[in-house]
Amino acid sequence: MSGPNFWDNQELANKTMRELKYLKGLVEPFETGTKKLADCEELAALSMDDPAMLEQIQTELASLAKEIDALEIKTLLSGEFDRNNAILSINAGAGGTESCDWANMLLRMYLRWADEHGASAKVIDILAGEEAGIKNVTVAVDGDMAYGYLKAERGVHRLVRISPFDANKRRHTSFASVDVIPEVEDAPDVELNPDELRIDIYRSSGPGGQSVNTTDSAVRITHLPTGLVAQCQNERSQLHNKATAMKILRARLYALKRKEHDEKMAKEYGQKQKIEWGSQIRSYVMHPYSMVKDHRTEVETGNVQKVMDGDLDMFIEAYLKMKP
């Protein structure tokens, strides 16, 4: 029961179930929406200018419009890896404590977004700032269409506010970069040769408890040919941390190969592509006014706190609709 065929069949069964779940998520809302529309048409035919009935129809149509919008977004997520889990990384920019605090604020924002969307978000590696906040963090986000949605967040995020760390209450501008790559299970173009890997074991840092910080369980894996690094320190088990780090390294190596391929094709066809990693995609202004604006789609809102609490759907959906 535990031979190769068993595990191959189990993996195939898991893939089939995920595919069925995805298709069910498209078909069922369509069928439900069609039935609701038919019900509204019947009610309209029977309303006979009844104000109460007309109000009920308007309520049903408003609800149906929201469901159609949500279904439209799902149909836009048809990319090769859109249904995959995501690996999200946040890195504080230049600016010391201020930027580290901003990176920590972004981490909270994405954790809240994941919670609101029924996704599991686990911090697998984090480096605390010297005074406050974090220098960088890696989060594994497991959920339906996690990468498809979160790929809209890749880029540089800019914060403008009165710094709580400035005794003179001056306005500061901070930057943090967000990178999102898909978790890949099958990457035929990626081969991890053990001879090309350097594996370092070290003691976990930062807040932990339950022996997390008292044993040498953290793992850092370096891919020597490319210099790519993946590390994990959230588990007490060295083996679990190593397995997670390998998964991240495989995903980052695959993302690098895809990027190199895209750049090669762009050069061959004389196209100049925008590199989103180095671009400022969104500004969060808390002073002298309140506004969050996405510079790619021009979508903006004055409710900064709601966005920082994880309400990113307006920006994500606008980005997905904009993409060809």
C-alpha positions in Angstrom: 0.0 0.0 0.0 2.9 2.3 0.5 4.8 1.7 -2.8 5.4 4.2 -5.6 2.1 3.3 -7.4 0.1 4.1 -4.3 1.6 7.6 -4.0 1.3 8.3 -7.7 -2.4 7.3 -7.6 -2.9 9.3 -4.5 -1.4 12.4 -6.1 -3.5 11.9 -9.2 -6.6 11.6 -7.1 -5.8 14.8 -5.3 -5.3 16.7 -8.6 -8.6 15.3 -9.8 -10.4 16.5 -6.7 -8.9 19.9 -7.0 -9.9 20.1 -10.7 -13.5 19.0 -9.8 -13.7 21.6 -7.0 -12.5 24.3 -9.4 -15.1 23.4 -12.1 -17.8 23.0 -9.4 -17.0 26.5 -8.2 -17.7 27.8 -11.7 -20.7 25.8 -12.7 -22.8 26.0 -9.5 -22.7 29.8 -9.2 -23.8 30.0 -12.9 -26.7 27.6 -12.4 -27.7 29.4 -9.2 -27.6 32.8 -10.9 -29.7 31.5 -13.8 -32.3 30.3 -11.5 -32.4 33.6 -9.5 -32.8 35.5 -12.8 -35.7 33.3 -13.8 -37.3 33.8 -10.4 -37.0 37.6 -10.7 -38.7 37.4 -14.2 -41.6 35.5 -12.7 -41.9 37.9 -9.8 -41.9 40.8 -12.2 -44.7 39.3 -14.2 -46.7 38.9 -11.1 -45.9 42.2 -9.4 -48.7 44.2 -11.0 -47.1 47.4 -9.8 -46.9 46.1 -6.2 -44.2 48.4 -4.5 -43.2 45.7 -2.0 -42.8 43.1 -4.7 -40.7 45.5 -6.9 -38.5 46.3 -3.9 -37.9 42.5 -3.4 -37.0 42.1 -7.0 -34.5 45.0 -6.8 -32.9 43.4 -3.8 -32.6 40.1 -5.6 -31.1 41.7 -8.7 -28.5 43.6 -6.6 -27.5 40.3 -5.0 -27.3 38.6 -8.4 -25.1 41.4 -9.8 -22.6 40.9 -7.0 -22.6 37.1 -7.7 -22.0 37.7 -11.4 -19.1 40.1 -10.6 -17.5 37.4 -8.4 -18.0 34.8 -11.1 -16.4 37.1 -13.7 -13.3 37.5 -11.6 -13.0 33.7 -11.3 -13.2 33.3 -15.1 -10.3 35.8 -15.3 -8.1 33.5 -13.2 -7.2 31.1 -16.0 -3.5 31.4 -15.9 -1.2 28.3 -15.7 -0.7 28.7 -11.9 -3.7 30.9 -10.9 -5.2 28.0 -8.9 -2.0 27.3 -7.0 -1.1 28.3 -3.5 1.1 31.3 -3.1 4.4 32.2 -1.5 4.4 35.8 -0.5 7.5 37.7 0.5 7.8 41.2 2.0 11.1 43.2 2.2 11.5 46.5 3.9 13.1 49.2 1.8 15.7 51.8 2.8 14.7 53.8 5.7 15.5 51.8 8.8 12.9 51.5 11.5 10.2 53.3 9.5 10.4 50.9 6.6 10.6 47.9 8.9 7.4 49.0 10.6 5.7 49.5 7.2 6.7 46.0 6.2 5.1 44.7 9.4 1.9 46.7 8.6 1.8 45.0 5.2 2.2 41.6 6.8 -0.8 42.2 9.0 -2.8 43.4 6.0 -2.2 40.3 4.0 -2.8 38.0 7.0 -6.2 39.7 7.4 -6.9 39.4 3.7 -6.2 35.7 3.8 -8.4 35.2 6.9 -11.3 37.0 5.2 -11.0 34.8 2.2 -10.8 31.5 4.0 -7.1 30.9 3.2 -4.5 29.6 5.5 -1.5 31.9 5.9 1.6 30.6 7.7 4.7 32.7 8.4 7.6 30.4 7.6 10.5 32.7 7.9 10.8 36.2 9.4 13.6 38.6 10.3 12.8 41.2 12.9 13.9 44.8 12.6 16.5 46.1 15.0 14.1 48.4 16.8 10.6 47.6 15.5 8.8 45.9 12.7 10.4 43.3 10.3 13.2 43.4 7.7 11.7 40.6 5.7 9.1 37.8 5.9 8.0 34.9 3.9 4.4 33.6 4.1 2.9 30.5 2.6 -0.7 31.2 1.6 -2.8 28.1 1.0 -6.3 28.7 -0.4 -8.5 28.7 -3.5 -6.9 30.8 -6.2 -4.4 32.2 -3.7 -1.7 32.9 -6.4 -4.3 34.1 -8.9 -5.5 36.8 -6.6 -2.2 37.7 -4.8 -0.1 38.1 -8.0 -1.8 41.5 -8.2 0.2 42.6 -5.2 3.6 42.1 -6.7 5.6 45.4 -6.7 6.6 48.3 -4.5 4.2 49.7 -1.9 4.7 53.3 -0.7 3.6 54.7 2.6 3.3 58.4 3.5 2.5 59.3 7.2 3.5 61.1 10.3 6.2 58.8 11.8 5.4 57.5 15.3 9.2 57.1 15.7 9.9 60.8 15.0 9.8 63.0 18.1 9.3 66.1 15.9 6.3 64.5 14.2 7.5 65.0 10.7 6.1 63.3 7.6 8.0 60.3 6.3 7.8 58.2 3.1 8.6 54.5 3.4 8.8 51.7 0.9 8.5 48.0 1.0 8.5 45.4 -1.8 6.2 42.5 -2.2 6.9 39.5 -4.3 4.5 36.7 -5.0 5.3 33.4 -6.7 3.2 30.2 -7.1 3.8 27.1 -5.2 4.7 24.5 -7.8 4.3 20.8 -7.3 5.4 19.7 -10.7 8.1 21.8 -12.3 9.7 19.8 -15.1 12.2 22.5 -15.9 13.5 22.5 -12.3 16.0 19.9 -11.2 17.6 20.3 -7.7 21.0 18.6 -7.8 22.1 17.9 -4.2 25.7 18.7 -5.3 24.5 22.2 -6.1 22.9 22.9 -2.8 24.4 24.2 0.4 22.3 23.4 3.5 23.0 25.4 6.7 21.4 24.6 10.0 21.1 27.3 12.6 19.1 28.4 15.7 15.8 30.1 15.0 15.6 33.8 15.8 12.8 36.1 16.9 9.8 35.4 19.0 9.1 31.7 19.4 8.6 29.7 22.5 8.0 25.9 22.9 11.6 25.2 22.2 11.5 26.9 18.7 14.4 29.2 19.7 16.4 26.7 21.8 17.2 24.1 19.2 19.2 24.2 15.9 16.1 23.5 13.8 16.1 26.4 11.3 17.2 25.5 7.8 18.7 27.7 5.0 19.3 26.2 1.6 21.4 28.0 -1.0 21.2 27.1 -4.7 24.9 27.7 -5.6 24.5 28.2 -9.4 22.0 31.0 -9.1 22.5 32.2 -5.5 18.9 31.8 -4.7 18.2 31.2 -1.0 15.2 29.7 0.8 14.9 29.3 4.5 12.4 28.1 7.1 12.4 28.4 10.9 8.8 28.2 12.0 8.7 24.5 12.9 10.5 22.7 15.8 11.3 19.9 13.5 14.5 20.3 11.4 13.1 17.9 8.8 9.9 19.8 8.4 11.8 23.1 8.0 14.0 21.5 5.4 11.0 20.2 3.4 9.4 23.6 3.4 12.6 25.4 2.4 13.1 22.9 -0.5 9.5 23.7 -1.6 10.2 27.4 -1.6 13.5 27.0 -3.3 11.9 25.0 -6.1 9.2 27.6 -6.6 11.8 30.5 -6.7 14.0 28.6 -9.1 11.0 28.0 -11.4 10.0 31.6 -11.2 13.5 32.7 -12.1 13.5 30.4 -15.1 10.1 31.7 -16.3 11.4 35.3 -15.9 14.5 34.6 -17.9 12.4 33.0 -20.6 10.0 36.0 -20.7 12.9 38.5 -20.9 14.5 36.4 -23.7 11.3 36.4 -25.7 10.8 40.2 -25.2 14.3 40.9 -26.4 13.8 38.6 -29.5 10.7 40.4 -30.5 11.9 43.9 -29.6 9.5 44.4 -26.8 10.2 46.4 -23.7 8.3 45.0 -20.7 7.5 46.7 -17.5 9.3 45.1 -14.6 6.7 45.2 -11.9 9.1 44.2 -9.1 10.9 47.5 -9.4 7.8 49.7 -9.9 5.7 51.6 -7.4 2.3 50.0 -7.8 0.4 51.6 -4.9 0.5 54.5 -2.5 -1.0 54.6 1.0 -1.3 58.2 2.2 -2.2 58.8 5.9 -1.1 62.5 6.0 -1.9 65.2 5.1 -5.0 63.4 3.8 -6.2 59.8 3.7 -6.1 57.9 0.4 -4.9 54.6 -1.0 -4.3 54.7 -4.8 -3.3 52.0 -7.2 -1.1 53.6 -9.9 -1.7 50.8 -12.4 -5.5 50.9 -12.5 -6.2 54.4 -10.9 -8.5 52.8 -8.4 -8.5 54.7 -5.1 -10.3 55.0 -1.8 -10.2 57.3 1.1 -10.7 54.6 3.7 -7.1 53.7 4.5 -7.9 51.8 7.7 -10.3 49.5 5.8 -7.6 48.6 3.3 -5.0 48.0 6.1 -7.5 45.7 7.6 -7.3 43.5 4.5 -9.9 44.9 2.2 -7.9 44.6 -1.0 -10.6 43.2 -3.4 -11.2 46.5 -5.2 -7.6 46.7 -6.2 -7.1 43.1 -7.0 -10.2 42.9 -9.1 -9.4 46.0 -11.1 -5.9 44.7 -11.8 -7.3 41.3 -13.0 -9.8 43.0 -15.3 -7.0 45.3 -16.7 -4.7 42.4 -17.6 -5.0 41.2 -21.2 
